[in-house]
Amino acid sequence: MEIPDLAWRVQTRAIEQMKVVGRMLQDLIFKVRTPRPSKFIEVDIIKGGRKLAPFVTDIEGGTIIEGTRHQNRAIKTPRIRPKKRLTADDLMGSKAPGQIYYAGGIGDIHTARKKKIALEQMDLKNQIFNRIEWMCAQALTGTMSVVQSNVSFQVDYLMPAAHQIVLAGGDRWSETTAKVRNNVQDWAQMIIDALGFGPTIAICGSDVASALGDRLAEDKWFDARSLSAGEFSWKASSNYLGRAGGIDFYRYGSKYENDSGVDTSLMPANKIYFIATQAQFSIEFGLISDLDAGAQVMGELFSKAWLEKDPSALNILAESRPLPVVWQPEAIIEAQVVD
C-alpha cells in the first residue's frame, strides 16, 4: 500500500499548514502565539501601573522609584497528545463520500487514502484547537482547572476579586429595572482606573446576549449597525451584536462535547466578559520532546505517523503544549448578570 512520507518533519509541516475554522477567543483576545524553548513558562503577572512619575528641578538627579509590581511563577505547559489508529480496512476498504472506486484506475484509490489520512490529521488539529479555545475561556474566569483520572492541575491568573461581579435582584439584566448602561460604564471605568485604558470588546453568554437585546434594542446608545461596508472579520459574523460606549459586543455560542457526550457551552450562558484587548494576552507553547524526532521541537504543533506490521495499521499523532496567559488580569471584568 502506498503511504505518504511518514517522517515527522513532513507530518508536522502538513498539520501546521492545514487551515482551520477561526475560534473567537483566539482570534480576538489571545492573538499572540509564542513557541518557547522550555516546557516551563515564566509567567510575570503585571499588577497596577497607575503611579505618576515625579518631577525634579533642573539641578537634581533622577528620582528612584519602585519597580513594576509583578508576581513571577514558572508554570509547566499542559500536554495534549491525541492519536488515531487507522486499520487496513480504514485505508483500503473505505472510500471518501462520493468516491467511485476504479473510476480512474488504481490512482484514485491512492488519492482517496491520502485524503483519508489528511482528513484524520485535520480532525486531530481541530480537537487540539478546540481544547485551546476551552483553555482560553477558562483563563477569562481567572482560574483554569483540569481534573481527569490521569491529570489534575490548576492555574490561577490572580484576577482581582473586585473584577468578578454577581448582580442580584432588580439589577439583573433580565429585569426591567436593570441599569445596563450604568453597569457597562462602571465596569469599563474599573479597567481604566487599573490600567489607564478601557475595554474594547465584551463577550456575552447566550442568555446575556438575549437580555442585552431586550434592554438595549431601542437605546440609541447601542449601535447594532456599526459594521463598516465590506468588512470581513468577526464583526461580519452573526456573533456580532453591536457597539456601545466604544465597546464591541459579541455573542459566544461555541460548544464542546463533554466526556458524557453532552454538548456543553464553552462560556457560561449567564455571564459577560469585558476585555481590554490592548493588554497583554498570549498563548505560550512549551517545548515538545519526542524520541522519533531525535530532538526537542519548538513550535505550536508536532505530528508523526508510523506503521504497525501486525495487525496492519497506520498510527497518526499530534501534540501541542499550549498555555493561555493573562499577563494583566486587571484587563478583565467577569460579571454574572442574569440567573
Buried (B, 14 or more C-beta within 10 A) or exposed (E): EEEBEBEBEBBBEBBEEBEEEEBBBBEBBBEEBEBBEBBBBEBEBBBEEEEEEEEEEEEEEEEEEEEEEBEEEEBBBBBBBBBBEBBEEBBBEEBEEEBEEEEEEEEBBBBBBBEBBBEBBBBBBBBBBBBBBBBBBBBBBBEBEEEEEEEEEEBEBBBBEEBBBEBEEEBBBBBEEBBBBEBBBEBBEBBEEBBEEBBBBBBBBBBBBBBBBBBBEEEEEBEBEEBEEEEEEBBEEEBBBBBBBEBBBBBBBBEBEEEEEEEEBBBBBBBBBBBBBBBEBBBBBBBBBBEEBEEEBBBBBBBBBEEEEEEEBBBBBBBBBBBBBBBBBBBBBBBBBBE
